[in-house]
Each structure stands twice: as structure tokens, then as C-alpha cells.
């Protein structure tokens, strides 16, 4: 029997409608993710992935006029009468967060406060877009984590989990509820729900499940960061204060203060490419002048120099790179055909993110040899084979 890593299905199957495979992980609570954790994968039924199944429903069954009324009622319930902040919009100043904040302010008369969990290392275009977002009429709180701690956690996440983006993702999920409690803002509005990517947990619920950002565990014994529990991290010289931004807030406090975390994609027909056009028109958002490494697109995930290594590690672990994610989304939203998506995946998926490689090594304090060893050890034998002449190659490709 072929060895299978990461708890993936041994038999590889590609969706008949998009270009993703059944190796794609489903959305999980990241602070529960340890070294031995096996993430569930998205569902496949009759050769169709759960993301495509959701999009069939999205385009054919959901009554968006009803959802529009639900959004208006939600805003009416939370809107302040004195101009105080009444909704918190987390975001980087990318196309999706711009769309959410601008729509809430201009169409629904809300008074949003935007909050940004800073990337590991800003790109020039990412910083420029954040400033354009603020300049277009939004208050913003930028929370930049302690570099010493953040880089160490990123290093541990890469070496232990081959998941360098984990500390960023955890901080990004926690920053808004933590600030909402502090500012007594009862409504938080994110953009895209996990249903868009095929994780159907609470797909028909407008709210994010509380377990993703809060915990009933007062002792925090079950929380892990970078693959390590809190006790191990504290023994490594990190203080509890250092870890605070990464720790989920108290479920008791969230319930007591009636904090609600919603997804705009539940209320509005969600099309990332349309969000891009909206952001350009209303807030001077700019795409990259050239395509991002590993894909063909220029308008998504632009702000962080570490982004490319997140997608490269998913390619190594699951055989799913950045072009697969982008093409699948655009196929589902009817912007390209499956045939076009297959060609784009073949051309760009798995391209090494060379542009910021030296900065990445420096940021997490590892050598190129350590990087290569970690990457090669992460390859699952059921997905990868090594040719003595040409090197590593995937056993299966979408067709």
C-alpha cells in the first residue's frame, strides 16, 4: 500500500466541473491544528466537488432578494444613531475588504471601522492599496504583530506543519473579535465564507461558527500554535503576553457582549472578479503590474511577500497550487471555461516563488537546505514520484 501523508484520500479524483482535486483540505479551526492533526478534505459526490455543488445552488436556488432584505434588516438592527462605529470590517485593503466596507458605508448607511492584521512583510502594491483604502474614506486600525514572535511562530509552523501561513491566519481570525470586544462593536463583517471553497459547515448560516475565533477553554490547554501547545511555547522563551494576539477570545465574553460575526457572501452574490472591478472604481485599488508567481492572476493576495510560500506548500502537500485555486474559482463563477482552467493549471501551478525566497529564508531564520529538506519530507508518496534525471513530479494532473 502506498504511504499517504496528511490524512489525504489515497485515490486522487479531479472535479468534473472545475480543476480542483479531492485532496483539497476543508476549512478547520487552525488553533486546534497540531503535528498529528489530519485535516478533512472537501466532499465529492458523483465526480463533483462540494465547492461546485454550492455554486450550482448559489446561482440557481438562492433568492438573493430575500438575502438582500436580511442584510438590510441586520444593518438596521446595528446601525448607530450618533455616528459611532457600528460594524467592524477586517481586511488588508484588498478587493474583497474594500468591497465589503464601501458597500456597508455607502449603500447601507453604516459607520464601519476597518482593522488590518499586518502581513509578514508588505509588498509595495499591498501597502499602496491599504493607503488607498484609507484615503477613500475609512478609519483603520493597523495591528502589526511583534516581528520577533511572529517570525518564530511562522518558522515553527513551517518546520512542524509545512504551513507557514498558519500564525497569520490565526491572528487574522482573532483580531476582529478581540477589537470588537474592546470597542464594544457588536457586528463584524467578513467577506467570503468557507462555503465558497467547498467547506459546507454552516453553509446556510450567515454567521461564522464561534469555535473559529473563540473558546470555552479558560485554561487554553487545547490551543496549538505552530504545531506546539501553549506550555511548550512558554518553555521556549515566549511569554503569554507575546501570544495574546494569537489566542482565541473567551466564548463567554463573546456571548455576553452579543458579538456577531457575519459573511457578506451569504447576503450578496459573491464574485471575486466583480469585487476587483468595484474596488478599482470606488477606492483606486491597483492590481500587480505582472502576474503573481504560481498563477496567472494579478488581483488577489497581493499584500504579503510570504503569500507565494503558502500556495507553494499547498502544492507540495496536496498537489494543489495557486493556479488551481484561482482557476477553480473563476470556472465556478463563469469567467473562464474548464478547458481554459486546465491549460492555466498546466502552465502555472507549482511555479516556485523565487522573487522573495531569500527574504522568506531570512524571515524564518532557516537555510536553503532546511527549506528543501522540509519541503521534500512533506511530499506524500501517493502524489509524488522522483525521476533520477528530471526530479520530482506529480503522478496525477488534471485533464
C-alpha positions in Angstrom: 0.0 0.0 0.0 1.3 3.4 -0.9 2.1 5.7 2.0 -0.3 8.6 2.3 0.5 11.7 4.3 -1.6 14.4 5.8 -4.7 12.2 6.1 -5.5 12.6 2.4 -7.6 10.2 0.3 -5.3 7.6 -1.3 -7.2 7.7 -4.6 -6.9 11.0 -6.5 -10.0 12.4 -8.2 -10.5 15.6 -10.1 -13.7 17.5 -10.2 -15.6 17.2 -13.5 -16.7 20.9 -13.3 -13.7 22.8 -12.0 -10.0 21.8 -11.7 -9.6 21.0 -8.0 -9.0 17.5 -6.7 -10.3 15.6 -3.7 -7.0 16.3 -1.9 -8.1 19.9 -1.1 -8.4 20.4 2.7 -11.6 21.6 4.2 -11.7 24.7 6.5 -10.7 23.8 10.0 -10.2 25.6 13.3 -6.5 26.4 12.9 -5.6 26.8 16.6 -6.5 23.1 17.1 -4.0 22.0 14.4 -1.1 20.1 15.8 1.6 17.9 14.3 -0.6 14.8 14.2 -3.7 16.5 13.0 -5.3 15.2 9.9 -7.5 17.7 8.2 -10.7 16.6 6.5 -11.0 17.2 2.7 -13.8 18.7 0.7 -16.6 16.4 -0.4 -17.0 14.8 -3.8 -20.4 13.5 -5.0 -20.7 11.9 -8.4 -17.4 13.4 -9.5 -18.4 17.0 -8.5 -16.6 18.8 -5.6 -18.6 20.5 -2.8 -17.5 23.9 -3.9 -19.0 23.4 -7.4 -22.2 21.9 -5.8 -22.5 25.0 -3.7 -22.1 27.3 -6.7 -24.9 25.5 -8.5 -27.1 26.3 -5.6 -25.7 29.8 -5.4 -26.6 30.6 -9.0 -29.9 28.7 -9.2 -31.6 28.3 -5.9 -30.7 31.1 -3.5 -33.2 34.0 -3.6 -30.8 37.0 -3.4 -33.6 39.5 -3.0 -34.5 37.7 0.3 -30.9 37.8 1.3 -30.7 41.5 0.5 -33.6 42.2 2.8 -31.9 40.1 5.5 -28.8 42.3 5.2 -30.8 45.5 5.3 -32.5 44.2 8.5 -29.2 43.3 10.0 -27.8 46.8 9.3 -31.0 48.4 10.7 -30.6 46.5 13.9 -26.9 47.5 14.4 -26.7 51.0 12.9 -25.7 53.7 15.3 -27.7 56.9 15.6 -24.8 59.1 16.6 -22.1 58.2 14.1 -20.2 55.8 16.4 -18.7 52.8 14.8 -21.3 50.1 14.4 -19.6 47.5 12.2 -16.0 46.2 12.2 -14.6 45.2 8.8 -11.4 43.2 8.9 -9.2 43.3 5.8 -6.0 44.1 4.1 -7.2 46.7 1.7 -7.6 44.1 -0.9 -10.5 43.9 -3.4 -12.8 41.9 -1.1 -12.5 44.0 2.1 -12.7 47.2 0.1 -16.0 46.0 -1.5 -17.5 45.0 1.9 -16.6 48.2 3.7 -17.6 50.5 0.9 -20.9 48.8 0.3 -21.8 48.9 4.0 -20.9 52.6 4.2 -22.4 53.9 1.0 -25.4 51.7 0.4 -26.5 50.7 3.9 -25.5 53.8 5.9 -23.2 52.0 8.3 -20.3 53.5 10.1 -17.5 51.0 9.6 -14.2 50.8 11.4 -11.7 48.8 9.4 -9.0 46.7 11.0 -5.9 45.2 9.4 -3.7 42.4 10.7 -0.5 43.3 9.0 1.2 40.8 6.7 4.5 39.3 7.5 6.3 41.6 5.0 4.3 44.2 3.0 4.7 44.3 -0.7 4.8 47.8 -2.3 1.5 47.3 -4.0 -0.1 45.9 -0.8 0.9 48.9 1.2 -0.2 51.3 -1.5 -3.7 49.6 -1.7 -4.1 49.8 2.1 -3.4 53.5 1.9 -5.8 53.9 -1.0 -8.5 52.2 1.1 -8.0 54.6 4.0 -7.7 57.6 1.6 -11.1 56.7 0.1 -12.8 57.5 3.4 -12.3 54.8 6.0 -10.9 54.8 9.5 -8.4 52.0 10.0 -6.5 50.3 12.9 -3.4 48.6 11.7 -2.2 45.9 14.1 1.3 44.8 13.4 2.4 41.8 15.4 5.8 41.6 17.2 8.2 40.5 14.5 10.3 38.5 16.8 7.4 36.4 17.9 5.6 36.3 14.6 8.6 35.2 12.7 9.4 32.5 15.3 5.8 31.1 15.1 6.0 31.2 11.3 9.2 29.3 11.5 7.7 26.7 13.8 4.6 26.4 11.6 6.8 25.8 8.5 9.1 23.3 10.1 6.4 21.4 12.1 3.4 21.7 9.8 4.7 22.9 6.4 2.1 25.6 6.9 4.0 29.0 7.1 0.8 31.0 6.9 -0.8 29.5 10.0 0.2 32.2 12.5 -1.0 34.9 10.2 -4.3 33.1 9.6 -4.9 32.6 13.3 -4.1 36.3 14.1 -6.3 37.4 11.2 -9.3 35.4 12.6 -8.8 36.7 16.1 -8.0 40.3 15.6 -11.6 41.5 14.8 -13.4 39.7 17.7 -10.7 40.9 20.1 -11.1 44.5 18.9 -14.9 44.3 18.8 -14.9 43.3 22.5 -12.6 46.2 23.3 -14.6 48.8 21.3 -18.0 47.3 22.1 -18.8 46.9 18.4 -21.4 44.1 18.1 -21.2 43.4 14.4 -18.2 42.1 12.4 -18.5 41.6 8.7 -16.1 39.4 6.8 -16.2 38.9 3.0 -16.0 35.3 1.8 -17.4 32.4 3.7 -15.8 28.9 3.7 -18.7 27.6 1.6 -17.2 29.4 -1.5 -14.3 27.0 -1.3 -16.3 23.9 -0.6 -16.3 23.7 3.2 -20.1 23.3 3.8 -20.1 23.6 7.5 -22.9 26.1 8.3 -23.1 27.0 4.6 -26.6 28.2 5.0 -25.8 30.3 8.1 -24.7 33.9 7.7 -22.5 33.8 10.8 -19.1 32.3 11.3 -19.2 29.4 13.8 -17.9 30.8 17.2 -15.3 28.0 17.5 -13.2 29.6 14.8 -12.4 32.6 16.9 -13.4 31.9 20.5 -13.0 29.1 23.0 -14.8 27.9 26.2 -11.4 26.6 27.3 -10.3 29.1 30.0 -7.1 27.2 30.6 -6.2 27.1 26.9 -4.9 23.6 27.2 -6.1 22.5 23.7 -4.7 25.5 21.8 -1.8 25.0 19.5 0.3 27.5 17.5 2.9 26.4 15.0 2.2 22.8 15.9 3.0 23.3 19.6 0.8 23.6 22.7 1.0 26.7 24.8 3.1 25.1 27.5 5.8 24.2 25.0 5.8 27.7 23.6 6.1 29.3 27.0 9.1 27.0 27.7 10.8 28.2 24.6 11.0 31.7 25.9 7.8 33.2 24.5 5.7 34.9 27.1 1.9 34.7 27.5 1.7 38.4 26.6 3.5 37.6 23.4 0.9 35.0 22.4 -2.2 37.1 23.3 -2.9 38.3 19.7 -3.0 34.7 18.5 -5.2 33.3 21.2 -9.0 32.9 20.6 -11.1 35.2 22.8 -13.4 33.9 25.5 -16.7 32.4 24.2 -18.3 33.6 27.4 -17.3 37.2 26.7 -18.5 37.0 23.1 -21.8 35.7 24.2 -22.2 38.3 27.0 -21.4 41.2 24.6 -23.6 39.8 21.8 -20.8 39.8 19.2 -22.0 38.6 15.8 -19.5 37.6 13.0 -21.2 37.6 9.6 -20.1 36.9 6.0 -21.0 39.3 3.2 -21.0 36.4 0.7 -24.1 35.0 2.5 -26.0 38.2 1.6 -24.6 39.1 -1.8 -23.9 37.1 -4.9 -20.1 36.7 -4.4 -17.9 37.2 -7.4 -14.3 38.0 -6.6 -13.6 39.3 -10.1 -16.5 41.7 -9.8 -15.2 42.8 -6.3 -12.0 43.7 -8.1 -13.7 45.9 -10.6 -15.7 47.5 -7.7 -12.6 48.2 -5.7 -10.8 49.8 -8.7 -13.7 52.0 -9.5 -14.5 53.2 -5.9 -11.2 53.0 -4.0 -8.4 53.2 -6.5 -7.4 49.6 -5.9 -4.4 48.6 -8.1 -3.5 45.0 -9.3 0.0 43.8 -9.6 1.7 45.1 -12.8 2.6 41.4 -13.6 1.0 38.1 -12.7 1.7 36.5 -9.2 4.1 33.6 -9.2 2.4 30.3 -9.4 -0.7 31.7 -11.2 -2.0 33.8 -14.0 -3.9 36.4 -11.9 -2.8 39.9 -10.9 -5.5 41.0 -8.4 -5.7 38.5 -5.5 -3.4 38.0 -2.4 -1.1 40.9 -3.3 -0.1 42.4 0.0 2.3 39.8 1.6 5.7 38.6 0.4 5.1 35.3 2.1 1.9 34.6 0.2 3.7 32.6 -2.5 5.1 30.2 0.0 1.6 29.5 1.4 0.4 28.4 -2.0 3.7 26.6 -2.8 3.3 24.4 0.4 -0.2 23.5 -0.5 1.1 22.4 -3.9 3.7 20.2 -2.2 1.3 18.8 0.4 -1.9 18.4 -1.6 -0.9 18.8 -5.3 -2.9 21.9 -5.4 -1.2 25.2 -6.2 -2.2 28.8 -6.6 -3.4 28.5 -10.2 -5.7 25.6 -9.3 -7.4 27.8 -6.6 -7.7 30.8 -9.0 -8.9 28.8 -12.0 -11.4 26.8 -10.0 -13.0 29.9 -8.6 -13.2 31.6 -12.0 -14.7 28.5 -13.6 -17.4 28.3 -10.8 -18.2 32.0 -11.3 -18.4 31.6 -15.1 -15.4 33.8 -16.0 -13.4 31.0 -17.8 -14.2 27.5 -19.1 -12.9 24.3 -17.6 -10.8 23.8 -20.7 -9.1 27.2 -20.2 -8.7 26.4 -16.5 -6.9 23.1 -17.2 -4.5 24.9 -19.6 -3.7 27.6 -17.0 -3.1 25.0 -14.3 -0.7 23.1 -16.5 1.2 26.2 -17.3 1.5 27.9 -13.9 0.6 25.6 -11.0 3.6 24.8 -8.8 5.8 27.6 -10.1 8.4 28.3 -7.4 8.0 31.7 -5.7 11.6 32.8 -6.3 11.1 36.6 -6.0 11.0 36.7 -2.2 12.8 33.4 -1.5 15.8 34.9 0.2 13.6 37.2 2.3 11.5 34.3 3.4 14.5 32.3 4.5 15.8 35.3 6.4 12.4 36.0 8.0 12.1 32.5 9.5 15.8 32.0 10.0 16.4 28.8 8.1 18.9 27.7 5.4 18.0 26.8 1.9 19.0 23.2 2.8 16.5 23.2 5.7 13.8 24.6 3.4 14.5 21.8 0.8 14.5 19.0 3.3 11.3 20.2 4.9 9.6 20.5 1.5 10.7 17.1 0.3 9.7 15.4 3.5 6.2 16.9 3.1 5.6 15.2 -0.3 3.2 12.3 0.0 4.3 9.2 -1.9 0.8 8.7 -3.3 1.1 12.1 -5.1 4.7 12.4 -5.9 7.5 10.4 -7.6 11.1 11.3 -8.2 12.7 10.9 -11.6 16.5 10.5 -11.3 17.0 12.9 -14.2 14.2 15.4 -14.0 13.5 15.4 -10.3 10.1 15.5 -8.5 6.9 15.3 -10.4 3.2 14.9 -9.6 1.8 11.5 -10.5 -1.6 13.0 -11.4 -2.6 16.1 -13.3 -6.0 17.5 -14.1 -7.2 16.9 -17.7 
